[in-house]
């Protein structure tokens, strides 16, 4: 069975020998059409931000194929050079990933999608509640009295530590 649906010479990708725009979705990590329909406007907006930079040249490979390639890499934990041939060349995928990552664009994409999910759930786009927790670490007898605290709830002499701030994002 051929990897590409069309001959490489007739491929719609602008790079010679690459048929990434015509690739068949065949891996469990590939985005479904419904997932891509939701993700595409957000991904294109992020790409528009990337093109505003001084090094922002138009991308020659298909955006969906690039996102699918990164999904394949992260899901299966393979080496960059082991990327299957029906994705764009690994060098192009790696360069795409590096350009996005060094500018924090994957996190912005996730933030946009999370905001859409929260709005669809009838919640505010950004989380407004936080949970702060604390823990008492029992102090040794050798700790000076001025360096040790006291937890009135648990009664031991010790040092109270505040744990990191977390926010709930579930519907």
C-alpha positions in Angstrom: 0.0 0.0 0.0 1.5 3.4 -1.0 2.1 5.9 1.8 0.8 8.8 -0.4 -2.6 9.0 -2.1 -1.0 10.9 -5.0 2.4 10.6 -6.7 5.1 12.8 -5.2 5.5 14.7 -8.5 1.8 15.8 -8.3 1.8 16.7 -4.6 0.2 20.0 -3.6 3.0 20.8 -1.1 5.4 23.5 -2.3 8.5 21.5 -1.3 9.8 19.1 -4.0 9.0 15.5 -3.2 6.7 16.2 -0.3 3.1 15.3 -0.3 2.2 16.4 3.2 -1.0 18.2 2.1 -2.3 15.0 0.5 -1.4 12.6 3.3 -3.9 10.0 4.5 -4.8 10.3 8.2 -3.8 6.8 9.5 -2.3 7.2 13.0 -4.3 7.3 16.2 -2.5 10.5 17.1 -3.8 12.3 13.9 -6.4 14.9 14.5 -9.9 14.0 13.4 -11.7 16.4 11.0 -13.9 17.6 13.9 -10.8 18.3 16.1 -9.0 20.1 13.3 -12.1 22.2 12.6 -11.9 23.5 16.2 -8.1 23.8 16.3 -7.5 25.3 12.8 -8.7 28.9 13.4 -6.6 29.0 16.6 -3.6 27.5 15.0 -3.8 29.9 12.0 -4.1 32.8 14.4 -0.9 31.7 16.2 0.8 31.3 12.8 -0.2 34.9 11.9 1.5 36.0 15.2 4.6 34.1 14.1 4.7 35.7 10.7 4.8 39.2 12.3 8.3 38.4 13.6 11.4 39.5 11.5 12.1 35.8 10.6 8.4 35.1 9.8 8.5 33.5 6.4 5.4 31.7 5.1 5.3 28.0 5.9 5.8 25.7 2.9 4.3 22.6 4.5 0.7 21.9 5.5 -0.1 23.2 9.0 -2.3 20.3 9.8 0.5 17.8 8.8 2.9 19.7 11.0 0.6 19.6 14.0 -0.1 15.9 13.3 3.6 15.2 13.2 4.2 16.8 16.5 1.3 14.9 18.0 2.8 11.7 16.7 6.2 12.6 18.2 4.7 13.4 21.6 2.4 10.5 21.7 4.9 7.8 20.8 8.0 9.4 22.2 10.1 8.7 19.1 13.3 10.4 17.9 12.9 13.3 15.4 14.7 11.4 12.7 12.3 8.4 13.1 9.3 10.4 12.0 7.3 8.4 9.4 7.8 9.4 5.7 4.2 10.5 5.2 4.8 13.5 7.5 6.9 16.5 6.3 10.6 16.0 6.7 11.8 15.8 10.3 14.0 18.9 9.9 11.0 21.0 8.9 8.9 19.6 11.8 11.7 20.3 14.2 12.2 23.8 12.9 8.5 24.5 13.2 8.4 23.1 16.7 11.4 25.2 17.8 10.0 28.4 16.3 6.7 27.9 18.1 8.2 26.9 21.4 10.8 29.6 21.7 8.0 32.2 21.5 5.6 30.4 23.8 3.0 29.9 21.1 2.0 26.3 22.1 1.0 27.6 25.5 -1.0 30.5 23.9 -2.8 28.0 21.7 -3.6 25.9 24.8 -4.8 29.0 26.6 -7.1 29.9 23.7 -8.6 26.4 23.5 -9.0 26.2 27.3 -10.9 29.5 27.2 -13.2 28.2 24.5 -13.9 25.0 26.5 -14.6 27.1 29.6 -17.0 29.3 27.7 -18.7 26.3 26.2 -19.2 25.0 29.8 -20.9 28.2 30.8 -17.9 29.5 32.8 -15.7 32.6 32.6 -12.9 32.3 30.0 -10.2 32.7 32.7 -10.2 30.8 36.0 -11.1 33.1 38.9 -10.7 30.7 41.9 -7.6 29.2 43.4 -6.8 26.7 46.1 -3.9 27.4 48.5 -2.8 24.7 50.8 -0.2 24.6 53.5 1.8 21.8 55.2 3.6 21.7 58.5 7.1 20.2 58.5 8.1 19.0 61.9 11.2 20.9 63.1 14.1 19.1 64.7 15.1 19.8 68.3 18.2 21.5 67.0 16.3 24.2 65.1 16.4 27.5 67.0 13.2 28.7 68.5 13.2 31.9 66.5 13.5 29.9 63.2 10.7 27.5 64.0 7.0 28.3 63.8 3.9 26.9 65.5 0.9 25.4 63.8 -2.1 25.9 66.2 -4.2 23.3 64.2 -1.7 20.4 64.5 0.1 21.6 67.7 3.7 20.5 66.8 6.6 22.9 66.7 7.7 23.3 63.1 8.0 25.3 60.0 4.9 26.1 57.9 5.3 25.8 54.1 2.8 27.2 51.6 2.3 24.9 48.6 2.0 26.2 45.0 -1.1 27.9 43.8 -3.4 25.7 41.7 -6.6 26.5 39.7 -9.4 24.1 38.6 -10.2 24.1 34.9 -12.7 21.2 34.7 -16.3 21.6 33.5 
